Amino acid sequence: MRPAFKVGLPCFLGLAALGRAWAADVVALGASSCSSSGCHGGAGDRSNQFVIWSQRDVHSRSYATLTTARSARMAEALAIANPAASTRCVVCHAPLALADPSRLGAAVDPVEGVSCVSCHDLPANWLRGHTRTDWTHAERVAAGMRDLDDLYTRANACVACHQNLDPALVGVGRHPALIFELDGQTQDEPRHWREHAGDIGSQAWFVGQAVALREVSWALLNGRADPARAIPAWQGLVWLLSRSGLDYGVAPLDPAATGPAALASAVEAADLLARRAAQKWDPRSAAIVLRRLASTHRDFLSPDAAPIAQACRADRLVLSLDRLLDALPAAERPAGSSERLDRLFHLAQSQPDFAPAEFARELEGFARALGGSG
């Protein structure tokens, strides 16, 4: 199963560990075992989780992606005979396919995509007990169910596939580059769960950014990333988190320091930042950080930053502004702010012809619309 993160073993390695553990443990039941009307396949809003996942969630069709013509072209470029059978592909698109077939129960379909066990973990110790009404959430977690209410744990469960890619998949196979953004990607899901902590959007955004920084730091440190792509992305994340003004007592990172010692420090610092933010968050931070980030237009006028670094900053920034603006009550969103944000998205997506000065002008206008300092 995917191990909990510890310094020196981030979720990037968790993908390989997942395959080894599932090959050694009995994975007796698949998603269909959760589908009865008395469990998660009912019609009520508290028992329709399987229905939502199987009919509306793209995770249930992630294996099918490997059978498309586009995947075939990518596989040909990478000298992969069959992407639907390649460990490099199924590790994210169909994790059950990594298990030893002799250890799968008769009802398990190894091509069911990213299913229940992928996110909630191996059910051997919690399957029977998790239906008991007298079991607390803490008891379910103690029995081995992954605690997805904890945003740090949730980010770790998602980031391995939603950010970490073998550089060859992008550079040679032309797999789409990925940007991990926990809040936005959670909101895009057809929700089959209830959030027990209320409005967690801005907190999920911040925890996700810190975890993303940890992962790219580790990948660079261990030669698992293309520096030409990953270093500007790393610098963009360092810039974004520093401009948020939320440090939780963690020492700031130098975006110009990308040597081994600096990257090792970044792994630990980013992980600590994510852990602390997942445990403590002031809901008022969303409005404060939104205005801080909106008022960074002068950073895009600096001649010291390379164009690719500026473009990576803009990518991260517009996604963050979107999530933080969404976290505000509708009555507190200034008129015209959404339209200005749409223009910022358009400018940020204009790579490789990103125009920092034009982006800065639009960002300044967005800040004024929010009532920021500009």
N, C-alpha and C positions, 0 to 999 in steps of 0.2 A: 504494500500500500504506500501511498505517497507520504513520506516522513514529514514531521513538523520541521520547520526551518530552524537551523542552528547555524551560527557563524561558521563559514567554511563549507557548508553543505546547503546552498540555497535551492530553491525550487527547480532550477535548471536541471540539477542532478536528480530531482525528485521524479522526473519523467522516466529515467532509466531504472530507478529503484522501484517504481510502480510495476514495471514489467517483470522484474525479478521476483517481487513479492507475490504477484498474482500467478506467476508460474509455480510457486511453491505452496500456495494456500488454496484450499478448496473454495471456489466461488460457486456455490451451489445454486444460486437463484439469480435470475435476470429481471429485467423490468416487468416482464409479464407476470411475475409472481406478486407484483404490487397492484395488479390491475383489476382485481375483483371489486364488485360494487360495495362490498363490505369493508374494503380497505381504502385504496387510493383511486379507484376507478368508478366511483359513484357520480351521481349527478349534482349533489349538493356542493356548496361553495367550500366545504371543509373536507370533502372527500373526492375531489375531481382532479387531484394533482397529476395522476397518470394521464388522464384525458388531455389536460393542457399540454403536458410534455410531448405526448405522442402525436397530437394533431397540430400544435401551433409552435412548438419550440424547435428552432433550427438544430439544436443539439441532437435531436432524435434522427436527423437526416445527415449528420456529419459524415457517416461512412459513405453514403450515397455520393457525396462530393468527390470521393476518390474514383468513382466510375465514370466521371464526365470526360468529354474530349479535352477540356482544358487541363485536367489532371494528367491525362495521357501525354499531352505535349510537355508538361513540366517533367514528368517521369522520363521521357525520352531524353531530354536535355541532361538529366542527372544520371542516365544509364540505369534507371530503375525499371525492371521488367514489368512489374505490376504494382502500381501504387496501392491498390486495395489489399496487397499482401506484404507490403514493405513496412518493416518496423519504424522506419523514419517517418512514415505517414500515419500509420494506425495508432502510434503512441498518443496522438492527440485526437484523431478522427474516430477511432474505434478502440479504446483501451482494452476492452474485454478480449479482443483478438490476440492480445499478448499472452493471455493465460494458456497454460497447457490444456489442450482440448480434453484430455482424459480426466481433468479435475473440474470440468464444468458440468453442472447438472443438466439433465435431459431437456429442460425447458429453456435453457439459456441460449440466446442467439448472440454469438460473438460479434455480429455486425449491427447491433442495435444502436450504435453510435455512442454518444456521451450520455450515459443513463444514470439511474439512481446511485449505483455503487461508485460511479466515477466521482461524484460530489460528496456523498454521504459516508463513504468508506465501506470497507468490507463488513458485512452484517452478521458474521458468525456469532458475535457475543451480544448484539443488541436487537436482533431481528424479532425474537419472541417477546422480549420485554418491552419494546418500544411502543406497543399498543396498550400497555397497561395505563389506566387512568391515574393510578397512584404513583407512577414514576415521574419524577421531576426532570426538568431539562438537564440539570447537573448529573443526575443518575444515568441518563441516556448517554451523555458525553463520557462519563466514567466507564461505561460499557463499550466504548469505542466508536460511537457515532461522532462524526466530525462536527465541531461546534461552529456552525456557519452564522450563528448570531454574533459571534465575535468577528469584527471586521478585519482584524489582522489575520485570523485563520481563513476567513473567506477570501481575502486577497491572495493568500498563499495558494489556495485551492485553484484559483482562476489564472493567476499570472503565468504558470508554467506553460500553458498552451496559448494564452492570449498575448504573450510578448516574446517568449523565448523561442527562437527559430535557429536551426542550423544555418549559418551564413550562406552555405551553398544553395539552400532552398530559395533564398532571395536572389543571390548574385548570379547563379547559374540557371536555376529552375524558374526564376521570375515569380516565385510565390509572393503574394502581396505582403508588403511590410506591415507590421502590426504595431499599434500604439495601445498600451494597456491603460484603461481608464475605468476604474471599478464602478463608480457611480453611474456613468452613462451607460456602460454595458449592462449593469444590473437593471436600469430603467428600461432598456430595450427588450429585456426578457418578458415574455408573457408570464406573469407572476403566478407560480403555483404554491407560494408560501406566504406567510404573514410575517411582517416585520414587527418584532416584539418591542423594539426600542423607540418606536415612533418615527419621526422625521430624521433620518440619518444621512441624507444625501450629501451635504457638504463634508461631513466627517468621512464618509466612504470615499469621497473624492480625494481628500488629503491623505488618508491611509494608503489608498491606491497609488498615489504619486510617489510616496516614500518607498513603497515596496517595488515600484517600477525602477526607481533609482538604485535600490539595492541589487536588483537583478542585472541591470545593465552594467553596474560596477563590477559585479562578480564575473560576468561574461567577458568583459574587457580584461580583467585581471588574469583570467585563466585561458585566454586565447580562444574563447568561444564566440567571438563577435568580430565582424569586419570593422577595424578602427575607423576607416573612412566614413562609415555610416554611424557607428556607435558612439564615437567620441562627440560629435556635434549633438547627438541625442542626449548623451550624458550631461553635456554642458547646459543644454536647454532645461533639463530637469533640475540641475543644481541652481540655475538662475531662477526658475519658477518657485522653488521651495524657499529660496532665500528672500525673494521679493514678497512672499506671503507674510513674512514677519512672524511666523509661528515656528519657534525653534525647540520648545519643550526642554530647554536646557541642554540641547545637543550642540556641540561646537560647529560653527559654520564651515562649509567646504569651500575650497578655492577652485573655481571652474577652470583655471589655467593649469592646475596641478593634476596631471593624468598619469603619473608614474606609478609603479607597483605599490609603493608605500601609501600614496594618496588614495589609490583605488581600494586597497585593503581597509583603510580607515573609513572610506565612504561606505563600504559594505556594512560595517558595524554601526556607523552613525545613522545610516538610512533605516536599518532594521530597528534600532532603538527609537528612532523618530516614529516609525509606524506603530510600534508596540505602545508607546506612550499616548499617541493620538487615538488609538483604538480604545484606550481605557478612560480617557478624559477628553471631553470636547464641550466647548461653550457654543451653543446654537447661534449666539450673536456673532460668532466668528465669520459666518458666511457673508454677511453684509460688509464687515470690516475688510476682509481679505478681497472681496470683489472690488472694492474701491481702491485698495492698494495696487492690485494687479492692473486695474484699468488705467492707473496713473503712471504707467511705466513707458509712456510713448518716447521719452527722451533716450531710453536704452536702445531704441531702434534707429537712433540718429548717430550713435557712436561709431566712429571710423575704426575702432579697435576690434570689433567683432567681424568675423568672416561671414560672407553672405549665407553659406550653408548653416552656420550657427544661428544667424538671425532667423532663418526660415524655420529651424527646429524650435526656436523660442516661440515663434508665432504659432506653430502647430499646437504646442502644448498650451499656450496662453488662451487661444480661442476656445479650445475644448474646456478649459478651466472656467473661463468667463461664462460659458454656456451653462455649466453645472451649478455655478454659484448664483447666477441670475435665476435659474430655475428653483433654487432653494429659498428664494425670497417669496413671501406671500404675494399673490397677484396684485394686490392693492399697492404694494411698495415698489413695483417695477415701473420705472419712469416710462412715459409715453415715448415711443420711437426707439427704445433701447434694443428691442428684438430686431428691428429692421437694421439698425447700425451693426449689430452683432452678425447678421447675415452677410453684410458687406465685408466685415472682417474675416469671416470664414472664406469668402470668395478670394480675398487677397492672400490669405495664408495658403490656400490651395494652388496658388499660381506658380509653384515650383516647376522647372528650375529658374523661372523668371521672377522670383520674389522681389518686390520693390520695397525695401525697408522704409523709405521716406513716405511713400504713399500709405503704407500700413500705419506708420506713426501718426499721420494726420487723421486718419479714420479712428484710430484708437483714442486720440485726444478728444475727438468729438464724442466718442462713446463715454469717456470719463466725465465730460461736461453734462451729458444727458443724465448720468447717475448722480450728479452733484458732487463729483470728486474734485480734486485740486487741479487736475489737468496738468 
